Amino acid sequence: MDRLGLVTLKDELVQDCVVAEKAVCLVELRLQEGTDSGMEGCAHHLVRFYNVVEQMALRIAKAFENHIDDERGWHTELIRRLSIAIEGVRPAFFLTTMGQPLRELRSFRHVINHAYDLELDREKLVLLLKYARQVAPGLKSLVQSFVDEVSVREGWPL
């Protein structure tokens, strides 16, 4: 990772934050519709939200660790790995308090992606929206803190 790589990573992560925020807004709108199609739209945007958060984690892991083990369970491992600092390599990205909400959202994505017959539960969607709201507002500040810490450590003023 060099200074240009860090600047590029920051810009990509900031754009990911915009997508994540829009997804949460759409979750809220679709849930308020109170219809079956509204709940399906809500589910879709919850999955979009988790996908962008996972994409953020992948960007960071690839930029700093140069590999992602493409084995069973890497989705679970990715969140755990990005919740810890790797001394001399990178700071943690996710707060430990985000672990449970992210696990719940990942599990929901798995169900949505693999279910052939699924009846959505409004109360479950409300709970998942709560989890998305626990994660989404802090993403931009996580990006800024992460980039600032790397910048200071490497001596690259941004």
N, C-alpha and C positions, 0 to 999 in steps of 0.2 A: 504494500500500500504506500503510495506517495501522496503528496499534497493534492494533485489533480484528481487522483482516485478518490480521495476523501471528499473533495468538493462535489464531484460527480455523485458519489454515494449519498451525500447529504441532499442534493437536489432531487434524486430519485426517491429517497425516503420521504421528503416533504410532499412530493406529488402523491405518494402512496397514502399519506395522511389525509390529503384532500379526498381521495377516493373513499377511504374508510369513513370519514365524516359524512359524506353524501350517502353512503350505504346505510348508516345508522339513521339518518333523517328519513330515508325511504322506508326503513323497517317501521319506524313510528307511524308514518303516513298510511302504509298498507295495513298495519294492525288496527288503526282507527276505523278503517272501512267496515270492519265487522262482517265481511263476507268470506265465503270459501276462497274465492280468487284473491281477496285481500290477504288472507292468511298464507296462501301459496306465494304471493309476492313478498310477504314479510319473510317467509322461510328462505326464499331466493336471496334476498338482500342480507340476511344474517350469514348465509354461506359466503356471499361476496365479501362481507366484512371480514370474516375469518380468513378467507383466501388472501386478501391484501395484507393482513397482519402476518400471515405465514410467509408471504412473498418478501415482506420487509426483513423477516428473520433470515430467510434464504440469502438475500442480498448481502447482509452483514456476514453471515457464516462463510459465504463464498469469497468475500473480499478479504477476510482476515484469516480464515483457516484453510482455504484452498481446496476443501473437499466436503462433500456431504455423502455419508454412507447411504447408498440407495438400497437399503435392506428393509425388511419388515420393521415397522415401528419407528422409522426415521421421523415421521411427523410428530410423534410424541417426544422423541429425543430432542428435536429441534428447539422446542419451547424451553425444555429443561436446560439445554446447553446455552441458550441465549439469556438465561436468567442467572448465569454465573460469569464472573470475570475470569479471564485466562491471563494470568500475570505475564506481562511482557508482550502480549498479543493484542488483547482488546478488553475494554471494560464490559460489564454486564449490560445488556440492553433492556430486558424486561425487569420490572420490579417483581419481587417474589410474591407480592400480593396479587399479581395478575395471573399467577399459575392456574388457580382454580377456574376463574372465568374463561380463560383460554382453553383449558381442557374441556370444559362443558361445550363451548362453541365448536371445538374440533370434533367432539363426539357427535354433535348434532349434524355437522357437515357430513360425517361418515354415514349417518342414518339416511340423510337426504340423498346422498349419492348412490346408496346401495339398496334402498327400499324399493320394492316393486309395488307394494300396496301399503299406503301410509295415510292414516287419518291424522291431520294436524290437530294438536291440542292448544287452544288459545292460551291457557294458563302457562304451558311450557314455553310458548313464544314470548309471553310477557317476561318470564324468568330469563330467557336468553337475551332479550332486549336489555334487561337489567345488567347482565354480564357484559354486553357490548358497551353499555354506558359506563361501566367501571373501567373499561380499557380505552375507549376512543378519546376521551378528553385529554388524557395524558400522553398520547402518542407524539405530538409535536414537541413537547418539552423533553420527552425521552430522546428523541432524535437530536435535539439541540445539546442536551447534556452529554450524550454519547460522542457527538462530533467534537464538542468543546474539550472533553477529556482526552480524546485521541490527539487533537490538535496541540494541546498543551504538552502532552507526553512526548510528542514527536518534534515539538518546536516549530510547528507550521501555523503561523498566525493566519486566521481566516477573516 
